[in-house]
Amino acid sequence: MVNENFGREYHKNNILGVLIGLLIGSLIGAITMLLMAPQSGKDTRTQIQKKGIELRDRTSGMVEDAISSIRQVGKKITLGGYQKDEELLQPG
């Protein structure tokens, strides 16, 4: 019984220690990030916005190419189906 309570308290203390360590590590990381930033926040936001627009444009082009390819394959399948249909309907 005594050993059970010791195990539970050790587990609670261990979890508490991990949470405190995560909090302290997060704060140190945030402070370090702010102090070591290579450019201002405004410049960073502008850069992120430009990269986002570039990524959107590239993605749009890739989607359009994929849709075009799918339509071409669909047309080939449809034409092939029509040809097979005509072959089967012709008296042999």
HTML snippet that shows the backbone in 3Dmol.js (N, CA, C, O; Angstrom):
<script src="https://3Dmol.org/build/3Dmol-min.js"></script>
<div id="view" style="width:600px;height:400px;position:relative"></div>
<script>
const pdb = `
ATOM      1  N   MET A   1       0.816  -1.192   0.000  1.00  0.00           N
ATOM      2  CA  MET A   1       0.000   0.000   0.000  1.00  0.00           C
ATOM      3  C   MET A   1       0.861   1.258   0.000  1.00  0.00           C
ATOM      4  O   MET A   1       0.580   2.212  -0.726  1.00  0.00           O
ATOM      5  N   VAL A   2       1.907   1.254   0.816  1.00  0.00           N
ATOM      6  CA  VAL A   2       2.803   2.401   0.875  1.00  0.00           C
ATOM      7  C   VAL A   2       3.517   2.570  -0.459  1.00  0.00           C
ATOM      8  O   VAL A   2       3.691   3.695  -0.925  1.00  0.00           O
ATOM      9  N   ASN A   3       3.929   1.480  -1.073  1.00  0.00           N
ATOM     10  CA  ASN A   3       4.625   1.541  -2.358  1.00  0.00           C
ATOM     11  C   ASN A   3       3.721   2.073  -3.460  1.00  0.00           C
ATOM     12  O   ASN A   3       4.196   2.754  -4.368  1.00  0.00           O
ATOM     13  N   GLU A   4       2.412   1.773  -3.396  1.00  0.00           N
ATOM     14  CA  GLU A   4       1.469   2.277  -4.392  1.00  0.00           C
ATOM     15  C   GLU A   4       1.399   3.794  -4.349  1.00  0.00           C
ATOM     16  O   GLU A   4       1.452   4.443  -5.394  1.00  0.00           O
ATOM     17  N   ASN A   5       1.281   4.363  -3.171  1.00  0.00           N
ATOM     18  CA  ASN A   5       1.201   5.818  -3.028  1.00  0.00           C
ATOM     19  C   ASN A   5       2.494   6.486  -3.480  1.00  0.00           C
ATOM     20  O   ASN A   5       2.455   7.554  -4.091  1.00  0.00           O
ATOM     21  N   PHE A   6       3.624   5.881  -3.192  1.00  0.00           N
ATOM     22  CA  PHE A   6       4.906   6.434  -3.619  1.00  0.00           C
ATOM     23  C   PHE A   6       4.981   6.486  -5.139  1.00  0.00           C
ATOM     24  O   PHE A   6       5.443   7.480  -5.699  1.00  0.00           O
ATOM     25  N   GLY A   7       4.534   5.433  -5.812  1.00  0.00           N
ATOM     26  CA  GLY A   7       4.557   5.387  -7.275  1.00  0.00           C
ATOM     27  C   GLY A   7       3.681   6.453  -7.887  1.00  0.00           C
ATOM     28  O   GLY A   7       4.056   7.080  -8.878  1.00  0.00           O
ATOM     29  N   ARG A   8       2.511   6.664  -7.300  1.00  0.00           N
ATOM     30  CA  ARG A   8       1.587   7.677  -7.827  1.00  0.00           C
ATOM     31  C   ARG A   8       2.162   9.087  -7.657  1.00  0.00           C
ATOM     32  O   ARG A   8       2.091   9.908  -8.572  1.00  0.00           O
ATOM     33  N   GLU A   9       2.727   9.358  -6.487  1.00  0.00           N
ATOM     34  CA  GLU A   9       3.283  10.681  -6.242  1.00  0.00           C
ATOM     35  C   GLU A   9       4.497  10.932  -7.129  1.00  0.00           C
ATOM     36  O   GLU A   9       4.700  12.050  -7.603  1.00  0.00           O
ATOM     37  N   TYR A  10       5.299   9.905  -7.352  1.00  0.00           N
ATOM     38  CA  TYR A  10       6.455  10.044  -8.240  1.00  0.00           C
ATOM     39  C   TYR A  10       5.976  10.357  -9.650  1.00  0.00           C
ATOM     40  O   TYR A  10       6.563  11.194 -10.336  1.00  0.00           O
ATOM     41  N   HIS A  11       4.914   9.690 -10.085  1.00  0.00           N
ATOM     42  CA  HIS A  11       4.361   9.911 -11.421  1.00  0.00           C
ATOM     43  C   HIS A  11       3.839  11.345 -11.548  1.00  0.00           C
ATOM     44  O   HIS A  11       4.083  12.004 -12.559  1.00  0.00           O
ATOM     45  N   LYS A  12       3.119  11.836 -10.523  1.00  0.00           N
ATOM     46  CA  LYS A  12       2.597  13.207 -10.557  1.00  0.00           C
ATOM     47  C   LYS A  12       3.741  14.218 -10.589  1.00  0.00           C
ATOM     48  O   LYS A  12       3.692  15.190 -11.343  1.00  0.00           O
ATOM     49  N   ASN A  13       4.771  13.991  -9.773  1.00  0.00           N
ATOM     50  CA  ASN A  13       5.912  14.901  -9.758  1.00  0.00           C
ATOM     51  C   ASN A  13       6.656  14.879 -11.079  1.00  0.00           C
ATOM     52  O   ASN A  13       7.151  15.910 -11.535  1.00  0.00           O
ATOM     53  N   ASN A  14       6.736  13.709 -11.696  1.00  0.00           N
ATOM     54  CA  ASN A  14       7.422  13.569 -12.974  1.00  0.00           C
ATOM     55  C   ASN A  14       6.682  14.353 -14.061  1.00  0.00           C
ATOM     56  O   ASN A  14       7.304  15.066 -14.848  1.00  0.00           O
ATOM     57  N   ILE A  15       5.354  14.219 -14.101  1.00  0.00           N
ATOM     58  CA  ILE A  15       4.556  14.945 -15.094  1.00  0.00           C
ATOM     59  C   ILE A  15       4.678  16.445 -14.866  1.00  0.00           C
ATOM     60  O   ILE A  15       4.830  17.210 -15.818  1.00  0.00           O
ATOM     61  N   LEU A  16       4.613  16.866 -13.614  1.00  0.00           N
ATOM     62  CA  LEU A  16       4.747  18.286 -13.286  1.00  0.00           C
ATOM     63  C   LEU A  16       6.117  18.818 -13.728  1.00  0.00           C
ATOM     64  O   LEU A  16       6.215  19.924 -14.261  1.00  0.00           O
ATOM     65  N   GLY A  17       7.161  18.033 -13.507  1.00  0.00           N
ATOM     66  CA  GLY A  17       8.500  18.436 -13.921  1.00  0.00           C
ATOM     67  C   GLY A  17       8.616  18.574 -15.434  1.00  0.00           C
ATOM     68  O   GLY A  17       9.252  19.499 -15.939  1.00  0.00           O
ATOM     69  N   VAL A  18       7.998  17.647 -16.145  1.00  0.00           N
ATOM     70  CA  VAL A  18       8.031  17.717 -17.614  1.00  0.00           C
ATOM     71  C   VAL A  18       7.294  18.961 -18.093  1.00  0.00           C
ATOM     72  O   VAL A  18       7.787  19.665 -18.974  1.00  0.00           O
ATOM     73  N   LEU A  19       6.119  19.245 -17.525  1.00  0.00           N
ATOM     74  CA  LEU A  19       5.356  20.423 -17.937  1.00  0.00           C
ATOM     75  C   LEU A  19       6.104  21.721 -17.643  1.00  0.00           C
ATOM     76  O   LEU A  19       6.098  22.639 -18.463  1.00  0.00           O
ATOM     77  N   ILE A  20       6.741  21.802 -16.488  1.00  0.00           N
ATOM     78  CA  ILE A  20       7.526  22.993 -16.154  1.00  0.00           C
ATOM     79  C   ILE A  20       8.711  23.126 -17.111  1.00  0.00           C
ATOM     80  O   ILE A  20       9.035  24.227 -17.556  1.00  0.00           O
ATOM     81  N   GLY A  21       9.353  22.007 -17.424  1.00  0.00           N
ATOM     82  CA  GLY A  21      10.472  22.029 -18.371  1.00  0.00           C
ATOM     83  C   GLY A  21      10.039  22.492 -19.753  1.00  0.00           C
ATOM     84  O   GLY A  21      10.747  23.257 -20.406  1.00  0.00           O
ATOM     85  N   LEU A  22       8.857  22.021 -20.206  1.00  0.00           N
ATOM     86  CA  LEU A  22       8.340  22.457 -21.501  1.00  0.00           C
ATOM     87  C   LEU A  22       8.046  23.953 -21.511  1.00  0.00           C
ATOM     88  O   LEU A  22       8.347  24.646 -22.483  1.00  0.00           O
ATOM     89  N   LEU A  23       7.462  24.443 -20.429  1.00  0.00           N
ATOM     90  CA  LEU A  23       7.147  25.866 -20.342  1.00  0.00           C
ATOM     91  C   LEU A  23       8.412  26.716 -20.367  1.00  0.00           C
ATOM     92  O   LEU A  23       8.490  27.695 -21.110  1.00  0.00           O
ATOM     93  N   ILE A  24       9.386  26.353 -19.571  1.00  0.00           N
ATOM     94  CA  ILE A  24      10.645  27.111 -19.530  1.00  0.00           C
ATOM     95  C   ILE A  24      11.366  27.024 -20.874  1.00  0.00           C
ATOM     96  O   ILE A  24      11.896  28.024 -21.357  1.00  0.00           O
ATOM     97  N   GLY A  25      11.388  25.843 -21.476  1.00  0.00           N
ATOM     98  CA  GLY A  25      12.041  25.683 -22.772  1.00  0.00           C
ATOM     99  C   GLY A  25      11.360  26.495 -23.858  1.00  0.00           C
ATOM    100  O   GLY A  25      12.024  27.067 -24.722  1.00  0.00           O
ATOM    101  N   SER A  26      10.024  26.545 -23.814  1.00  0.00           N
ATOM    102  CA  SER A  26       9.283  27.340 -24.800  1.00  0.00           C
ATOM    103  C   SER A  26       9.592  28.817 -24.656  1.00  0.00           C
ATOM    104  O   SER A  26       9.794  29.516 -25.649  1.00  0.00           O
ATOM    105  N   LEU A  27       9.630  29.293 -23.424  1.00  0.00           N
ATOM    106  CA  LEU A  27       9.943  30.710 -23.196  1.00  0.00           C
ATOM    107  C   LEU A  27      11.357  31.054 -23.654  1.00  0.00           C
ATOM    108  O   LEU A  27      11.573  32.086 -24.289  1.00  0.00           O
ATOM    109  N   ILE A  28      12.305  30.203 -23.337  1.00  0.00           N
ATOM    110  CA  ILE A  28      13.694  30.447 -23.763  1.00  0.00           C
ATOM    111  C   ILE A  28      13.781  30.428 -25.285  1.00  0.00           C
ATOM    112  O   ILE A  28      14.473  31.255 -25.879  1.00  0.00           O
ATOM    113  N   GLY A  29      13.081  29.486 -25.918  1.00  0.00           N
ATOM    114  CA  GLY A  29      13.088  29.415 -27.383  1.00  0.00           C
ATOM    115  C   GLY A  29      12.478  30.645 -28.018  1.00  0.00           C
ATOM    116  O   GLY A  29      13.009  31.161 -29.002  1.00  0.00           O
ATOM    117  N   ALA A  30      11.357  31.131 -27.465  1.00  0.00           N
ATOM    118  CA  ALA A  30      10.706  32.320 -28.012  1.00  0.00           C
ATOM    119  C   ALA A  30      11.603  33.549 -27.874  1.00  0.00           C
ATOM    120  O   ALA A  30      11.722  34.343 -28.807  1.00  0.00           O
ATOM    121  N   ILE A  31      12.227  33.702 -26.720  1.00  0.00           N
ATOM    122  CA  ILE A  31      13.123  34.852 -26.508  1.00  0.00           C
ATOM    123  C   ILE A  31      14.318  34.782 -27.452  1.00  0.00           C
ATOM    124  O   ILE A  31      14.709  35.787 -28.045  1.00  0.00           O
ATOM    125  N   THR A  32      14.888  33.601 -27.586  1.00  0.00           N
ATOM    126  CA  THR A  32      16.032  33.427 -28.489  1.00  0.00           C
ATOM    127  C   THR A  32      15.634  33.740 -29.920  1.00  0.00           C
ATOM    128  O   THR A  32      16.378  34.394 -30.651  1.00  0.00           O
ATOM    129  N   MET A  33      14.449  33.267 -30.320  1.00  0.00           N
ATOM    130  CA  MET A  33      13.980  33.514 -31.681  1.00  0.00           C
ATOM    131  C   MET A  33      13.831  35.018 -31.939  1.00  0.00           C
ATOM    132  O   MET A  33      14.221  35.508 -32.998  1.00  0.00           O
ATOM    133  N   LEU A  34      13.277  35.736 -30.985  1.00  0.00           N
ATOM    134  CA  LEU A  34      13.111  37.181 -31.156  1.00  0.00           C
ATOM    135  C   LEU A  34      14.445  37.910 -31.229  1.00  0.00           C
ATOM    136  O   LEU A  34      14.605  38.848 -32.010  1.00  0.00           O
ATOM    137  N   LEU A  35      15.391  37.482 -30.421  1.00  0.00           N
ATOM    138  CA  LEU A  35      16.694  38.151 -30.404  1.00  0.00           C
ATOM    139  C   LEU A  35      17.551  37.806 -31.624  1.00  0.00           C
ATOM    140  O   LEU A  35      18.369  38.621 -32.052  1.00  0.00           O
ATOM    141  N   MET A  36      17.377  36.625 -32.180  1.00  0.00           N
ATOM    142  CA  MET A  36      18.229  36.167 -33.273  1.00  0.00           C
ATOM    143  C   MET A  36      17.567  36.309 -34.649  1.00  0.00           C
ATOM    144  O   MET A  36      18.131  35.860 -35.647  1.00  0.00           O
ATOM    145  N   ALA A  37      16.401  36.916 -34.717  1.00  0.00           N
ATOM    146  CA  ALA A  37      15.679  37.053 -35.986  1.00  0.00           C
ATOM    147  C   ALA A  37      16.528  37.849 -36.981  1.00  0.00           C
ATOM    148  O   ALA A  37      17.066  38.901 -36.634  1.00  0.00           O
ATOM    149  N   PRO A  38      16.652  37.350 -38.222  1.00  0.00           N
ATOM    150  CA  PRO A  38      17.494  38.021 -39.214  1.00  0.00           C
ATOM    151  C   PRO A  38      16.869  39.277 -39.811  1.00  0.00           C
ATOM    152  O   PRO A  38      17.572  40.078 -40.427  1.00  0.00           O
ATOM    153  N   GLN A  39      15.568  39.461 -39.642  1.00  0.00           N
ATOM    154  CA  GLN A  39      14.911  40.633 -40.208  1.00  0.00           C
ATOM    155  C   GLN A  39      13.707  40.998 -39.347  1.00  0.00           C
ATOM    156  O   GLN A  39      13.340  40.264 -38.429  1.00  0.00           O
ATOM    157  N   SER A  40      13.104  42.129 -39.652  1.00  0.00           N
ATOM    158  CA  SER A  40      11.979  42.595 -38.848  1.00  0.00           C
ATOM    159  C   SER A  40      10.732  41.767 -39.139  1.00  0.00           C
ATOM    160  O   SER A  40      10.667  41.052 -40.138  1.00  0.00           O
ATOM    161  N   GLY A  41       9.761  41.872 -38.268  1.00  0.00           N
ATOM    162  CA  GLY A  41       8.508  41.139 -38.436  1.00  0.00           C
ATOM    163  C   GLY A  41       7.761  41.557 -39.691  1.00  0.00           C
ATOM    164  O   GLY A  41       7.159  40.724 -40.368  1.00  0.00           O
ATOM    165  N   LYS A  42       7.799  42.853 -40.004  1.00  0.00           N
ATOM    166  CA  LYS A  42       7.104  43.354 -41.189  1.00  0.00           C
ATOM    167  C   LYS A  42       7.717  42.748 -42.451  1.00  0.00           C
ATOM    168  O   LYS A  42       6.996  42.324 -43.355  1.00  0.00           O
ATOM    169  N   ASP A  43       9.044  42.708 -42.508  1.00  0.00           N
ATOM    170  CA  ASP A  43       9.719  42.110 -43.663  1.00  0.00           C
ATOM    171  C   ASP A  43       9.402  40.624 -43.769  1.00  0.00           C
ATOM    172  O   ASP A  43       9.201  40.102 -44.866  1.00  0.00           O
ATOM    173  N   THR A  44       9.358  39.949 -42.632  1.00  0.00           N
ATOM    174  CA  THR A  44       9.054  38.521 -42.632  1.00  0.00           C
ATOM    175  C   THR A  44       7.638  38.271 -43.128  1.00  0.00           C
ATOM    176  O   THR A  44       7.415  37.362 -43.928  1.00  0.00           O
ATOM    177  N   ARG A  45       6.678  39.068 -42.663  1.00  0.00           N
ATOM    178  CA  ARG A  45       5.287  38.901 -43.115  1.00  0.00           C
ATOM    179  C   ARG A  45       5.167  39.156 -44.609  1.00  0.00           C
ATOM    180  O   ARG A  45       4.442  38.444 -45.304  1.00  0.00           O
ATOM    181  N   THR A  46       5.874  40.170 -45.111  1.00  0.00           N
ATOM    182  CA  THR A  46       5.853  40.452 -46.550  1.00  0.00           C
ATOM    183  C   THR A  46       6.429  39.284 -47.330  1.00  0.00           C
ATOM    184  O   THR A  46       5.885  38.889 -48.361  1.00  0.00           O
ATOM    185  N   GLN A  47       7.528  38.734 -46.839  1.00  0.00           N
ATOM    186  CA  GLN A  47       8.155  37.588 -47.504  1.00  0.00           C
ATOM    187  C   GLN A  47       7.225  36.378 -47.490  1.00  0.00           C
ATOM    188  O   GLN A  47       7.108  35.680 -48.497  1.00  0.00           O
ATOM    189  N   ILE A  48       6.568  36.123 -46.372  1.00  0.00           N
ATOM    190  CA  ILE A  48       5.636  34.998 -46.283  1.00  0.00           C
ATOM    191  C   ILE A  48       4.473  35.200 -47.238  1.00  0.00           C
ATOM    192  O   ILE A  48       4.030  34.250 -47.883  1.00  0.00           O
ATOM    193  N   GLN A  49       3.972  36.427 -47.337  1.00  0.00           N
ATOM    194  CA  GLN A  49       2.869  36.720 -48.239  1.00  0.00           C
ATOM    195  C   GLN A  49       3.273  36.474 -49.697  1.00  0.00           C
ATOM    196  O   GLN A  49       2.515  35.875 -50.460  1.00  0.00           O
ATOM    197  N   LYS A  50       4.457  36.934 -50.078  1.00  0.00           N
ATOM    198  CA  LYS A  50       4.930  36.732 -51.452  1.00  0.00           C
ATOM    199  C   LYS A  50       5.099  35.252 -51.754  1.00  0.00           C
ATOM    200  O   LYS A  50       4.701  34.788 -52.822  1.00  0.00           O
ATOM    201  N   LYS A  51       5.687  34.506 -50.822  1.00  0.00           N
ATOM    202  CA  LYS A  51       5.873  33.072 -51.027  1.00  0.00           C
ATOM    203  C   LYS A  51       4.528  32.357 -51.100  1.00  0.00           C
ATOM    204  O   LYS A  51       4.371  31.400 -51.859  1.00  0.00           O
ATOM    205  N   GLY A  52       3.558  32.819 -50.311  1.00  0.00           N
ATOM    206  CA  GLY A  52       2.224  32.228 -50.350  1.00  0.00           C
ATOM    207  C   GLY A  52       1.559  32.438 -51.698  1.00  0.00           C
ATOM    208  O   GLY A  52       0.931  31.524 -52.232  1.00  0.00           O
ATOM    209  N   ILE A  53       1.694  33.635 -52.248  1.00  0.00           N
ATOM    210  CA  ILE A  53       1.128  33.925 -53.571  1.00  0.00           C
ATOM    211  C   ILE A  53       1.816  33.075 -54.636  1.00  0.00           C
ATOM    212  O   ILE A  53       1.160  32.522 -55.519  1.00  0.00           O
ATOM    213  N   GLU A  54       3.142  32.974 -54.546  1.00  0.00           N
ATOM    214  CA  GLU A  54       3.897  32.155 -55.500  1.00  0.00           C
ATOM    215  C   GLU A  54       3.459  30.687 -55.419  1.00  0.00           C
ATOM    216  O   GLU A  54       3.266  30.032 -56.444  1.00  0.00           O
ATOM    217  N   LEU A  55       3.308  30.189 -54.211  1.00  0.00           N
ATOM    218  CA  LEU A  55       2.883  28.802 -54.022  1.00  0.00           C
ATOM    219  C   LEU A  55       1.472  28.588 -54.559  1.00  0.00           C
ATOM    220  O   LEU A  55       1.190  27.560 -55.175  1.00  0.00           O
ATOM    221  N   ARG A  56       0.587  29.555 -54.327  1.00  0.00           N
ATOM    222  CA  ARG A  56      -0.782  29.461 -54.840  1.00  0.00           C
ATOM    223  C   ARG A  56      -0.788  29.399 -56.364  1.00  0.00           C
ATOM    224  O   ARG A  56      -1.505  28.591 -56.954  1.00  0.00           O
ATOM    225  N   ASP A  57       0.010  30.253 -57.000  1.00  0.00           N
ATOM    226  CA  ASP A  57       0.069  30.270 -58.458  1.00  0.00           C
ATOM    227  C   ASP A  57       0.619  28.956 -59.011  1.00  0.00           C
ATOM    228  O   ASP A  57       0.093  28.417 -59.985  1.00  0.00           O
ATOM    229  N   ARG A  58       1.682  28.444 -58.382  1.00  0.00           N
ATOM    230  CA  ARG A  58       2.257  27.170 -58.835  1.00  0.00           C
ATOM    231  C   ARG A  58       1.263  26.029 -58.662  1.00  0.00           C
ATOM    232  O   ARG A  58       1.142  25.164 -59.530  1.00  0.00           O
ATOM    233  N   THR A  59       0.555  26.031 -57.542  1.00  0.00           N
ATOM    234  CA  THR A  59      -0.426  24.986 -57.280  1.00  0.00           C
ATOM    235  C   THR A  59      -1.568  25.064 -58.279  1.00  0.00           C
ATOM    236  O   THR A  59      -2.033  24.035 -58.769  1.00  0.00           O
ATOM    237  N   SER A  60      -2.023  26.268 -58.585  1.00  0.00           N
ATOM    238  CA  SER A  60      -3.098  26.441 -59.566  1.00  0.00           C
ATOM    239  C   SER A  60      -2.674  25.885 -60.919  1.00  0.00           C
ATOM    240  O   SER A  60      -3.452  25.200 -61.582  1.00  0.00           O
ATOM    241  N   GLY A  61      -1.456  26.176 -61.327  1.00  0.00           N
ATOM    242  CA  GLY A  61      -0.957  25.663 -62.605  1.00  0.00           C
ATOM    243  C   GLY A  61      -0.888  24.138 -62.612  1.00  0.00           C
ATOM    244  O   GLY A  61      -1.236  23.498 -63.604  1.00  0.00           O
ATOM    245  N   MET A  62      -0.438  23.565 -61.502  1.00  0.00           N
ATOM    246  CA  MET A  62      -0.351  22.108 -61.422  1.00  0.00           C
ATOM    247  C   MET A  62      -1.739  21.474 -61.463  1.00  0.00           C
ATOM    248  O   MET A  62      -1.925  20.433 -62.094  1.00  0.00           O
ATOM    249  N   VAL A  63      -2.709  22.090 -60.800  1.00  0.00           N
ATOM    250  CA  VAL A  63      -4.082  21.558 -60.806  1.00  0.00           C
ATOM    251  C   VAL A  63      -4.665  21.648 -62.207  1.00  0.00           C
ATOM    252  O   VAL A  63      -5.318  20.711 -62.665  1.00  0.00           O
ATOM    253  N   GLU A  64      -4.438  22.762 -62.891  1.00  0.00           N
ATOM    254  CA  GLU A  64      -4.944  22.905 -64.261  1.00  0.00           C
ATOM    255  C   GLU A  64      -4.330  21.853 -65.179  1.00  0.00           C
ATOM    256  O   GLU A  64      -5.031  21.272 -66.007  1.00  0.00           O
ATOM    257  N   ASP A  65      -3.025  21.603 -65.042  1.00  0.00           N
ATOM    258  CA  ASP A  65      -2.372  20.574 -65.849  1.00  0.00           C
ATOM    259  C   ASP A  65      -2.954  19.192 -65.546  1.00  0.00           C
ATOM    260  O   ASP A  65      -3.185  18.399 -66.459  1.00  0.00           O
ATOM    261  N   ALA A  66      -3.187  18.911 -64.278  1.00  0.00           N
ATOM    262  CA  ALA A  66      -3.743  17.610 -63.895  1.00  0.00           C
ATOM    263  C   ALA A  66      -5.147  17.435 -64.453  1.00  0.00           C
ATOM    264  O   ALA A  66      -5.484  16.360 -64.949  1.00  0.00           O
ATOM    265  N   ILE A  67      -5.967  18.474 -64.379  1.00  0.00           N
ATOM    266  CA  ILE A  67      -7.332  18.406 -64.916  1.00  0.00           C
ATOM    267  C   ILE A  67      -7.291  18.188 -66.419  1.00  0.00           C
ATOM    268  O   ILE A  67      -8.069  17.399 -66.953  1.00  0.00           O
ATOM    269  N   SER A  68      -6.393  18.878 -67.102  1.00  0.00           N
ATOM    270  CA  SER A  68      -6.256  18.712 -68.551  1.00  0.00           C
ATOM    271  C   SER A  68      -5.866  17.278 -68.897  1.00  0.00           C
ATOM    272  O   SER A  68      -6.420  16.689 -69.826  1.00  0.00           O
ATOM    273  N   SER A  69      -4.925  16.724 -68.161  1.00  0.00           N
ATOM    274  CA  SER A  69      -4.498  15.348 -68.405  1.00  0.00           C
ATOM    275  C   SER A  69      -5.637  14.370 -68.155  1.00  0.00           C
ATOM    276  O   SER A  69      -5.833  13.426 -68.921  1.00  0.00           O
ATOM    277  N   ILE A  70      -6.376  14.593 -67.097  1.00  0.00           N
ATOM    278  CA  ILE A  70      -7.502  13.701 -66.777  1.00  0.00           C
ATOM    279  C   ILE A  70      -8.566  13.779 -67.866  1.00  0.00           C
ATOM    280  O   ILE A  70      -9.145  12.760 -68.242  1.00  0.00           O
ATOM    281  N   ARG A  71      -8.826  14.971 -68.371  1.00  0.00           N
ATOM    282  CA  ARG A  71      -9.814  15.114 -69.449  1.00  0.00           C
ATOM    283  C   ARG A  71      -9.356  14.385 -70.714  1.00  0.00           C
ATOM    284  O   ARG A  71     -10.160  13.742 -71.390  1.00  0.00           O
ATOM    285  N   GLN A  72      -8.051  14.488 -71.032  1.00  0.00           N
ATOM    286  CA  GLN A  72      -7.540  13.790 -72.212  1.00  0.00           C
ATOM    287  C   GLN A  72      -7.682  12.279 -72.066  1.00  0.00           C
ATOM    288  O   GLN A  72      -8.083  11.597 -73.009  1.00  0.00           O
ATOM    289  N   VAL A  73      -7.357  11.763 -70.900  1.00  0.00           N
ATOM    290  CA  VAL A  73      -7.490  10.325 -70.663  1.00  0.00           C
ATOM    291  C   VAL A  73      -8.957   9.919 -70.738  1.00  0.00           C
ATOM    292  O   VAL A  73      -9.286   8.870 -71.293  1.00  0.00           O
ATOM    293  N   GLY A  74      -9.833  10.743 -70.184  1.00  0.00           N
ATOM    294  CA  GLY A  74     -11.274  10.455 -70.246  1.00  0.00           C
ATOM    295  C   GLY A  74     -11.776  10.410 -71.679  1.00  0.00           C
ATOM    296  O   GLY A  74     -12.580   9.549 -72.033  1.00  0.00           O
ATOM    297  N   LYS A  75     -11.299  11.343 -72.508  1.00  0.00           N
ATOM    298  CA  LYS A  75     -11.713  11.346 -73.921  1.00  0.00           C
ATOM    299  C   LYS A  75     -11.226  10.088 -74.636  1.00  0.00           C
ATOM    300  O   LYS A  75     -11.966   9.494 -75.420  1.00  0.00           O
ATOM    301  N   LYS A  76      -9.973   9.677 -74.366  1.00  0.00           N
ATOM    302  CA  LYS A  76      -9.442   8.463 -74.982  1.00  0.00           C
ATOM    303  C   LYS A  76     -10.258   7.237 -74.568  1.00  0.00           C
ATOM    304  O   LYS A  76     -10.559   6.375 -75.393  1.00  0.00           O
ATOM    305  N   ILE A  77     -10.605   7.171 -73.305  1.00  0.00           N
ATOM    306  CA  ILE A  77     -11.401   6.035 -72.823  1.00  0.00           C
ATOM    307  C   ILE A  77     -12.777   6.044 -73.473  1.00  0.00           C
ATOM    308  O   ILE A  77     -13.282   4.995 -73.872  1.00  0.00           O
ATOM    309  N   THR A  78     -13.388   7.223 -73.582  1.00  0.00           N
ATOM    310  CA  THR A  78     -14.711   7.328 -74.189  1.00  0.00           C
ATOM    311  C   THR A  78     -14.664   6.918 -75.656  1.00  0.00           C
ATOM    312  O   THR A  78     -15.514   6.158 -76.120  1.00  0.00           O
ATOM    313  N   LEU A  79     -13.659   7.428 -76.394  1.00  0.00           N
ATOM    314  CA  LEU A  79     -13.539   7.064 -77.812  1.00  0.00           C
ATOM    315  C   LEU A  79     -13.280   5.564 -77.975  1.00  0.00           C
ATOM    316  O   LEU A  79     -13.839   4.922 -78.865  1.00  0.00           O
ATOM    317  N   GLY A  80     -12.443   5.025 -77.123  1.00  0.00           N
ATOM    318  CA  GLY A  80     -12.186   3.589 -77.173  1.00  0.00           C
ATOM    319  C   GLY A  80     -13.441   2.797 -76.895  1.00  0.00           C
ATOM    320  O   GLY A  80     -13.670   1.763 -77.523  1.00  0.00           O
ATOM    321  N   GLY A  81     -14.256   3.257 -75.973  1.00  0.00           N
ATOM    322  CA  GLY A  81     -15.525   2.591 -75.670  1.00  0.00           C
ATOM    323  C   GLY A  81     -16.478   2.649 -76.843  1.00  0.00           C
ATOM    324  O   GLY A  81     -17.148   1.662 -77.147  1.00  0.00           O
ATOM    325  N   TYR A  82     -16.547   3.796 -77.509  1.00  0.00           N
ATOM    326  CA  TYR A  82     -17.414   3.918 -78.687  1.00  0.00           C
ATOM    327  C   TYR A  82     -16.956   2.968 -79.792  1.00  0.00           C
ATOM    328  O   TYR A  82     -17.777   2.320 -80.441  1.00  0.00           O
ATOM    329  N   GLN A  83     -15.647   2.891 -80.002  1.00  0.00           N
ATOM    330  CA  GLN A  83     -15.123   1.999 -81.039  1.00  0.00           C
ATOM    331  C   GLN A  83     -15.439   0.545 -80.722  1.00  0.00           C
ATOM    332  O   GLN A  83     -15.847  -0.206 -81.608  1.00  0.00           O
ATOM    333  N   LYS A  84     -15.259   0.143 -79.479  1.00  0.00           N
ATOM    334  CA  LYS A  84     -15.579  -1.233 -79.085  1.00  0.00           C
ATOM    335  C   LYS A  84     -17.069  -1.494 -79.240  1.00  0.00           C
ATOM    336  O   LYS A  84     -17.467  -2.584 -79.652  1.00  0.00           O
ATOM    337  N   ASP A  85     -17.890  -0.515 -78.918  1.00  0.00           N
ATOM    338  CA  ASP A  85     -19.326  -0.637 -79.034  1.00  0.00           C
ATOM    339  C   ASP A  85     -19.721  -0.865 -80.494  1.00  0.00           C
ATOM    340  O   ASP A  85     -20.544  -1.729 -80.794  1.00  0.00           O
ATOM    341  N   GLU A  86     -19.122  -0.075 -81.404  1.00  0.00           N
ATOM    342  CA  GLU A  86     -19.413  -0.228 -82.829  1.00  0.00           C
ATOM    343  C   GLU A  86     -18.948  -1.588 -83.350  1.00  0.00           C
ATOM    344  O   GLU A  86     -19.632  -2.212 -84.160  1.00  0.00           O
ATOM    345  N   GLU A  87     -17.805  -2.037 -82.893  1.00  0.00           N
ATOM    346  CA  GLU A  87     -17.293  -3.343 -83.320  1.00  0.00           C
ATOM    347  C   GLU A  87     -18.216  -4.456 -82.863  1.00  0.00           C
ATOM    348  O   GLU A  87     -18.443  -5.413 -83.603  1.00  0.00           O
ATOM    349  N   LEU A  88     -18.742  -4.349 -81.675  1.00  0.00           N
ATOM    350  CA  LEU A  88     -19.620  -5.392 -81.150  1.00  0.00           C
ATOM    351  C   LEU A  88     -20.975  -5.378 -81.811  1.00  0.00           C
ATOM    352  O   LEU A  88     -21.607  -6.424 -81.952  1.00  0.00           O
ATOM    353  N   LEU A  89     -21.445  -4.178 -82.230  1.00  0.00           N
ATOM    354  CA  LEU A  89     -22.748  -4.074 -82.856  1.00  0.00           C
ATOM    355  C   LEU A  89     -22.754  -4.479 -84.334  1.00  0.00           C
ATOM    356  O   LEU A  89     -23.813  -4.795 -84.878  1.00  0.00           O
ATOM    357  N   GLN A  90     -21.606  -4.475 -84.980  1.00  0.00           N
ATOM    358  CA  GLN A  90     -21.541  -4.846 -86.388  1.00  0.00           C
ATOM    359  C   GLN A  90     -21.696  -6.355 -86.521  1.00  0.00           C
ATOM    360  O   GLN A  90     -21.084  -7.126 -85.781  1.00  0.00           O
ATOM    361  N   PRO A  91     -22.519  -6.759 -87.471  1.00  0.00           N
ATOM    362  CA  PRO A  91     -22.676  -8.223 -87.665  1.00  0.00           C
ATOM    363  C   PRO A  91     -21.368  -8.806 -88.201  1.00  0.00           C
ATOM    364  O   PRO A  91     -20.781  -8.280 -89.146  1.00  0.00           O
ATOM    365  N   GLY A  92     -20.933  -9.876 -87.595  1.00  0.00           N
ATOM    366  CA  GLY A  92     -19.645 -10.428 -87.943  1.00  0.00           C
ATOM    367  C   GLY A  92     -19.737 -11.558 -88.833  1.00  0.00           C
ATOM    368  O   GLY A  92     -18.715 -12.129 -89.214  1.00  0.00           O
TER     369      GLY A  92
END
`;
const viewer = $3Dmol.createViewer("view");
viewer.addModel(pdb, "pdb");
viewer.setStyle({}, {cartoon: {color: "spectrum"}});
viewer.zoomTo();
viewer.render();
</script>
